[in-house]
């Protein structure tokens, strides 16, 4: 089997498993800051109990994120050495910044966050929560900047080394950071991460209410989770629209595949759902004529370039790109709808007694995870056949010395290890949720009243 394909599958599996955890860390970081801030402002014991409970879940998520992420660093050297040599100057800057400004900040204050409850004052502990949350966000900043450069390269020039090999060299660091897609993609990524944290909190609160346990804790958790879900879900819709328009400007082949635009140049319908007939270059499904052209250009009659206008060897997999994008959008719209239901039922506490809504929120934790995976799939599959857009093809980035059997062996091994880690994570998370918030998490005076 083709070595490049095997290496791509391996990287997809490792990053797919890894990407379960960073969005949760980012979203949980926002929740922790909100909970500790509310405790400082109101002195209500339940907010301290919530903060302690979710800090423990954050610690578990952070540990799993580190364990699953380190493997990708080695894959760049083992499987993608040619690519790493080409982008080393660019990625070295971005990933060094991530290590200095993000990982050390997050990990440095995590010990204080986890173990400092009775060792520092509440204000200092709140500061540690803010800094850990900031570290998680800064990590996303630099990773998204590096990935966005692969989508829309900027701030570089090509040089030739002594061996006659080309590589990209930075000429303008800030042009690299603010490349044409980085800020749009960053905002969308962070809001999607907030959504993952928000719906985890909503799921836990709904579960406790369905089990008639920890009533005050569950109600307060759902209120905070719902507030973050409103911001995240509505914001994701707006940022997703801006990001898609950026793709239309800078990566028209990807945009054509995402939206199922087949004609070379024609007013574009918005496909609500459908199936891509790649052999005949058509989409069979439900569409609204002219709506996509209006959303992109402001005119329903404006033509947009389609698949037929690009060379066949520069097109991504059409069906996979189309389906992953549309499933992501469908899940996002479903989360918006569920959020609206939650807000509508919140007055007079009806949300907390409506069992069908509680069941929906209990299972909703899966939707942001699926949407995040599909969004990553859309971005990365849609960029093919380029590993760096218009500069290096994916097949040209593979290590020259790696062999198929070696990749197959490590692929099987990593898959088993990552599955075990996922099972361990789910087991430990289930145990923490089953035990619930502890009475010891309450201040001493509130503990006696409880």
N, C-alpha and C positions, 0 to 999 in steps of 0.2 A: 504493500500500500504506500501511497505517496507520503514522504516524510513530512513535508510541509503541512499536509492535511492532518496527520497524526499530532504534530506539534500544536496546531491550532486547536484541535479537540482537547488536548491536555490543558492548554492554557485556559480554554473556555470553561472546563470543569473546575479547575482550581480557582479561577476568579469568580465563577458562579457560586461556589461554596463560600468563598471569602466574603462575597458581597451581601451575604445574609446579615453580617454583623456590623460593619461600619455604619450603615443607615440607622440601625437600632441605637448604636452608641451616640450618634449625633442627635437623634430625636429624644432619647432618654436624657441626654445632657440638658436640653432645653427644659424638659419636665422637672429635672432636679433643681435647676435654678429657680423655676417658678414656685416649686413647693417650698424650698428653703426661704425664698423671698417672702412668700405669703406667711410663713411662720414668724419671720422677723417682724412683719407688719402687723399681724393680728394676734400673735402668741397663742393661736389655737393649737392644742396638742396634736390634733389629727394631721396637721401639715408636717410636723416633725416626724410622726410615725410614717407618713407617706414617703418623705424624703429618705428615711433610713431604709425602707423596704425597696425603693427603686434604685438606691445606690448599690445595694447588693446585686440586683439584676444587672446594673451597668457594669459592675466589676466582672461578672461572669461573661458578659458580652465582649468587653474589652479584651479579656484573656483569650477568648476564642478568635477574635479578630487578629490579634498578634500571631497566634499559632498558625492560623490558616493563611496569613498574608506573607509570611517570610519565605514560603516556597517560591512565590512568583519572582522574587529577587534572583533566585538561583536559575530559574527557567530562562531569564534573559541571557545568562551566560552560557548555559548548556545547550539550549535549543535555538536561541535567537542571537547568536554572537555577531553575525554580519549586521543585523539590524542595530544591535547595541553599539557596535563600532560607529555606525552611521549617525546615530542620534546621541552619542555619549555626551557631547558638550551640552546639548539641550537638556537632556534628562538629568545629567549630573547636577546642573544648577537647580532645577525644579525639585528633585528628590532630596538634595542636600538642604534646601530651604524647608522642605517638609519635615526632615529629621530635626533640624535646629529649632524651628519656630512652632512646630506642632507636636511631634511625638514626645520630645523631652518635656514640653510644657504639660501635656496631658498626663504622661506617666509620672512626672515629677510631683504633681499635686494629687495624683490618685491615691497615694498612701495616706495623705492627710484627709482626703475625702472619706476613705474607707474606715480608717482607724482613729481619726482625730475627734470623734464626737465628744468624748469626755476629757480631751487633752487641750483643746483650744476653745475659745469662746464661739458663740453662734455666728457672730459677724465674720470672724476669720474663717470659719467653716463655710460660710456662704461665699466668701471670696474664693476659696479653693474650688467650690462647685462651679463658679463662673469661669475660672481659669481652665479647669478640666473641660468644660463645655467649649470654651474658646479653642482649646487645643484640638478637640475633635473636629471643629469647623475648619481650623487652619489646615489640618491634614487633608480634608476634602478639597480645599482651595488649590493646593499644590498638585494633588493627583489629577484634578480636573484640568488644571492649566496644562500639565504635561500631555494628557490625553487629547485635549482640544488642539494642541499644537499638531498632533498627528492628523487631526481632521482639517485644520486650516492653518498651515505653517506660516509663520511671520517672524521678522526680526532675526534673520539668518542669512548666510550665504554659503555656497558650496565650495569646499576646498579639496585639493587632491594631496594625499599624503605621499610619502617616499615610495610606497609600494604601488602607487598609481590608483589607489582606491579613494573614491569620493566620500566625504562626510560633511554633515551640516555643522556649521560653526556660528555661534551667537554673534550678532553684530549690534543688537539692541535688546537688552534684557527685558525692558518694559514693553516693547512691542511683542516679545514672546509671551509675556504674562497676559497682556490685553490683546491677544490674537483675536481675529474676527468672531470666533464662536465661544471664547472662554467664559465671558461673564454671563451670557444667556444660559449656557449649559450649567454653570456653577449655581445660579439661582434655582434652576429647575431641579438640579440634583439635591440641593439642600432642602428645598421644600418637600421633595419626595422622601427624604430622610426624616424630616419632621413628621410626615404622615405615618411612617413606619412606627415611630415612637408613640404618636398620639393614639393610633389604633391598637397598639399593644396595651396601653393604659386603659382604653375603653373596653377592650376584651377582658382584661383582668377584673375591672369594676363590674362589668356585666355578669361575669362568671360568679362572683361573690353574691351578687343580688339574686341570681337564679338559685344559688345554693342557700340563700337566706343566712349569709355569714358576713360579718364585718360591715354592717349596714352603713354607718357613718363614713368609714374609710372608703367604701365602694362608691357612695354618692359623690364624695369630694373628688375622688379619682376620676370619675366619669365627667364631672364638670370641667376639670382642668384639661383632660384629654379631648373633650369635645371642643373647647375653646381653641386648642392648638390644631385640631382637625379642620376647623372652619378656615383658619388662616392657610394651612397647608394645602387643603384640597382645592379651594378657590384660587390660591396663588399658583398652584401647579397648572391649573387650566390656563391662566394668563401667561405664565412663563413658558408653558409648552407651546402656546401659539407663537410667541416671539421666537422661540428656538426653532420651530418648524419654518418660519419665514426666513430665518438665517440660513437654514439648510437649503431652502429654495434659491437663495442668492449665491451661496458659496459651494454647495455640493448638489448641483441639479440632478445628477444621475441618481443619487440616493433619494432625493425628494420624489423623483418620478417613480422609483420603486416603492417607496413608502405609500404613496397615494394611488398607485396603480394607473399612472398616466402612460398610455401606450402610443398614442398618435404623436407624430413628430412635433407638431405645433397646432394646438387647438384649445378653445375654451375648455377649462377643466372642471369636471363634476367632482363633488365630494362623495366618495364612496363610504357609505355608512358601514356596510359589511359586504363581503363577497369572496369569491374564489378566483385566483389568477390562473387563467389558461395560458401558460407560457408558450405553448406550441403555436397558438394562433394570436398571441399578443392581444388578449382582451381580458376584461374583468367581468365576471358574471355575478351580479348581486344587486343590492339596493344603492341607488345613487341620487344625488340632488344636482341637476344640471347647473353648471356655471358657478356653483357656490364656492368651490375652491379657488377659482380665479378671482372672485370677489374678495375672499378672505386674504389672498396674497397681494393683489394689486389694487383692490378697490373697484374693479370693473368686472362684471360677470362675463363680459365678452372678450376679455383679454386672453390671448393664447399663452399657454405655458409649455415649455419643452417636455416631450415625453420620451419614452424608451427608444422609439424609432429614430430619434435624432442623435443618438450617441453610438459610438462603435461598440460592437457586441463584446469585445474583450475588455471594455471599461465599465461594464454593468455589474451590479451586485446580484446575488440570488434574488429573483423577483418575488417569488411566492413567500419565502421565509421573511424577507424584509417587510412585505405588505402585511402579512398576518401578525407578526410580532408587534408592529406599530399599531395596528387596529385593535388588537387585544389589549395593549397597554392603555390606549385611549378609552376603550370600553370599561376597563377596571377603574380608571380615573373618574369617569362619569358616574359609575356605580357608587364610588366612595363619596362623591359630591352629593348624590341623591340620599345616601344613608346619613350623611352629616345634616342635610336639610331636615330629614325625618327626626333626628335627634334634637335639633334646635326647636322644631315645632312641638315636640312632646315634652320639652324641658319645663315649661311653665307649670306650676302647681305639682311638680314632681311626677307627672304622668309617665315620663320616660322610665322611671324606676319601678313602675308597676306593670308596664306593657311587655309581656313575656316574649312576644314574637320579635319585638324590637331588641330586647336584651339578647335573644338568641342570635339575631343578625349581627349585633355588635360583638358578641363572643367569638364568632367565626370570622369577623372582618379582619382580624390580624393577618390572615393569609393574603388578602388582596394587595396591600402595599408591597409585600415581599415579591409577589408575582409580577406586579407592575414594574418594580425596580429591575427585576431580571429581564423582563421584556424590553424595557427601555434601553438597557445596556446592549441587549441583542440587536435591537434596531440600529443603534449607533455603530456598533462594531461590524456587524454583517453588512450593513448598508454602505460602509466605507470600502468594502472589497471591490476590486482586487488589490487595493492599495493598503499597505501597512502605514505608510506616510503619504497622504493624499497628493497624487501627481508627482511624487518624488521617488518613492520606492515601492515596488510591488511586494505583496506578502511572500510570494514564492522566492523572491530574491533576498529576503531577510533571514532565511534559515541558516543555521550553522552548517558549515561545509563538512564537518567531521562526524556529525550525528547520523545514526543509522536507524532504520525503521524498527528493528527488534528492540533496540535500546529504549526508544520512545514508548513502544507498546508495553514493555515491562514496567517502566516508571508510571505510565498512565494507569495500569491496573493497580499498582501499589498505592499511588496517590488517591485513587478513587476509593479504595477500601479504607485507607486512613481517614480521609475526609468524611466518609459515611459514618465511621466510628465516632469521629469528633462531633458530627451533627447529632447522632443518637445521644451522645453524652451531654451535649448542650441541652437538648430537649428534655432529657431525664432530669438534669439539675434544675432547669427552669421550672419544670412541672413540680419538682419537690419544693422549690421556694414558693411557688404560687399555692400549692396545697397546704403548706404550713401557714401561709398568710402573714399579715403583719403581726409583730410580736408585742406583747404588753410591755416588754423591756424597752421598746422603741419610744414609749411615751415618757414625758418628763415625770419625775418621781411623784409630784402631787397629783397629776392626772392619773397615774398608774394606780394610786390608792383609791381614787374615785371609781375607776373602772372595775 
